[in-house]
Amino acid sequence: MAKRSKKPADLNRLAATIVGEATDETPSVPESQQQLAGRQGGKKGGKTRAARMSAEERSQAAKRAAEARWASRS
């Protein structure tokens, strides 16, 4: 079966799509210092925390995380 193009068949819609993609006017929002610091801490925080935990503590944390994930699906 041939793949269909994602381009609209109507020429006006096609033109609007092309212009919209070419002139994406969404302003980029620079991140604040707090956001950058939080991301840096978050990147290394989990690994450091896991390294300091015993195997039993890691197992308990994993069980709590799994329960939380499954609880949010209901």
N, C-alpha and C positions, 0 to 999 in steps of 0.2 A: 504494500500500500504506500502510495506516495505521501511524503510529508507535506503538510500545508504550511504556507508562509504565515508568520505572525503579523505581517503587515495588513492593514485594513484594505479591503477591496475598493472602498470609496476614496477617490483621489484627494478630496478635501480633508478627510480624516488622516490619510497618509501624510499630507503636507503638515497638518497640525502636529502629528506625532513627531515628524522630523524636526520641526521648529522647536517643539517642546524639549526634545532631547538635546538639541544643539544649544539652547539657551536656558539651561538649568539654572534658575535664579535663586535657588535655596541658599541663603547666606550660611557660611560656615561659622559655627560658634566656637571660639577658642575655649579651651579647658582652663578652669581656674587652678590655682596652685594647690588647693585642697583636693581637687579631683585627681590631679597628677600624683600627689603624695599618697592618697588612698589607694590608687592603682598600684603604685610601686610597693607599698606595704602588703597589699593583697597578693601580689605575685609571689613574694617570698614567704609570706606569713604561714600559708598552709603547709609548705614543705618543712619549715622550721618547727612548726607545732607537731607535725607527724613524727619528726625525728626525735623529739623530746618525749613522746608518749611511749608507753610500754605496748607490747603486742595486745594485751588484754584491753587497754584503754582504746587503742585503735579499733579493735573489734567492736567494742561498745559504741563508739562514735559512728562506725559504719552502720550498725544496726539501727541506731536512732535516725540516721540520715535516710536509710531505706524505708523505715516506717513513715517518716515525714513525706517522702516522695509518694508512697502508696496512699497515704491519707489524703493528699491533695487531689488525687484522681477521682475521688468519689463525689 
